């Protein structure tokens, strides 16, 4: 997916930890491919930006503001499982991270727009 590689490289240049971002984005892209999910360029750009912010929060121990997880009760099991796999690759993140990440996977699946 050359266009996705370009997007990832562009974000990595701006990242505080471009190497970690490239690794996490590669893992995420492989995971999505295994599930036959193929984000468009905009979806990928937004997702990679979110991954970059997750890495930043991991390194700074910054936590997301508390979320009302009942707002995310309609997220699909598939999206939550994908998000859990990605979040587990990054250490030192709060439990709420997977809910926000799962929203990206819902979008890629066309469940939400």
C-alpha positions as CSV (number, residue, x, y, z in Angstrom):
1,X,0.0,0.0,0.0
2,X,2.4,2.7,-1.3
3,X,0.0,5.6,-0.7
4,X,-0.4,4.6,3.0
5,X,3.4,4.3,3.3
6,X,3.7,7.9,2.1
7,X,1.2,9.1,4.6
8,X,2.9,7.2,7.4
9,X,6.3,8.6,6.4
10,X,5.0,12.2,6.4
11,X,3.5,11.8,9.9
12,X,6.7,10.1,11.1
13,X,8.7,13.2,10.0
14,X,6.6,15.4,12.3
15,X,6.4,12.8,15.1
16,X,8.4,13.0,18.4
17,X,9.1,9.3,17.9
18,X,8.9,8.6,14.2
19,X,10.6,5.1,14.5
20,X,8.0,3.9,17.0
21,X,5.2,5.3,14.8
22,X,6.4,3.5,11.7
23,X,6.5,0.2,13.7
24,X,3.1,0.7,15.2
25,X,1.6,1.8,11.9
26,X,3.1,-1.2,10.1
27,X,1.6,-3.5,12.8
28,X,-1.8,-1.8,12.5
29,X,-1.7,-2.0,8.7
30,X,-0.9,-5.7,8.8
31,X,-3.6,-6.3,11.3
32,X,-6.2,-4.5,9.2
33,X,-5.0,-6.4,6.1
34,X,-5.5,-9.7,7.9
35,X,-9.1,-8.7,8.5
36,X,-9.6,-7.6,4.9
37,X,-9.9,-4.0,6.0
38,X,-8.4,-1.4,3.7
39,X,-8.6,2.2,4.8
40,X,-8.7,5.0,2.3
41,X,-6.0,7.6,2.4
42,X,-7.9,10.0,4.6
43,X,-9.0,7.3,7.1
44,X,-5.3,6.1,7.3
45,X,-4.0,9.7,7.8
46,X,-6.4,10.2,10.7
47,X,-5.6,6.8,12.2
48,X,-1.9,7.3,11.9
49,X,-2.2,10.7,13.6
50,X,-4.1,9.0,16.4
51,X,-1.4,6.3,16.7
52,X,1.2,9.0,17.0
53,X,-0.7,10.7,19.8
54,X,-1.0,7.4,21.6
55,X,2.7,6.9,21.4
56,X,3.2,10.5,22.8
57,X,0.8,9.8,25.7
58,X,2.6,6.6,26.4
59,X,5.9,8.3,26.7
60,X,4.7,11.3,28.7
61,X,2.3,9.3,30.9
62,X,-0.5,11.7,29.8
63,X,-3.9,10.2,30.2
64,X,-7.0,11.0,28.2
65,X,-9.8,12.9,30.0
66,X,-12.1,10.4,31.6
67,X,-14.6,9.0,29.1
68,X,-18.2,7.9,29.6
69,X,-17.7,4.4,28.2
70,X,-21.4,3.9,27.9
71,X,-21.2,6.2,24.9
72,X,-19.1,3.5,23.2
73,X,-21.4,0.6,24.0
74,X,-22.5,0.2,20.3
75,X,-19.0,-0.4,19.0
76,X,-18.6,-3.7,17.3
77,X,-16.8,-6.6,18.9
78,X,-14.4,-6.7,15.9
79,X,-13.4,-3.0,16.3
80,X,-12.9,-3.4,20.0
81,X,-10.7,-6.5,19.4
82,X,-8.6,-4.7,16.8
83,X,-8.2,-1.7,19.1
84,X,-7.3,-3.9,22.0
85,X,-4.5,-5.6,19.9
86,X,-3.1,-2.2,18.9
87,X,-3.3,-0.7,22.4
88,X,-1.5,-3.7,23.9
89,X,1.4,-3.0,21.6
90,X,1.9,0.4,23.3
91,X,2.7,0.4,27.0
92,X,1.6,2.9,29.6
93,X,-1.8,3.8,28.1
94,X,-5.1,4.2,29.9
95,X,-7.9,1.8,29.5
96,X,-10.0,4.4,27.6
97,X,-7.6,4.4,24.6
98,X,-9.1,1.4,23.0
99,X,-12.6,3.0,22.8
100,X,-11.3,6.0,20.8
101,X,-9.2,3.8,18.6
102,X,-12.1,1.4,18.0
103,X,-14.1,4.4,16.5
104,X,-11.4,4.6,13.7
105,X,-11.9,0.9,13.0
106,X,-15.7,1.3,12.9
107,X,-15.2,4.1,10.3
108,X,-12.8,1.9,8.2
109,X,-15.4,-0.9,8.2
110,X,-18.1,1.6,7.0
111,X,-20.1,1.1,10.2
112,X,-19.9,4.8,11.0
113,X,-19.0,7.8,8.8
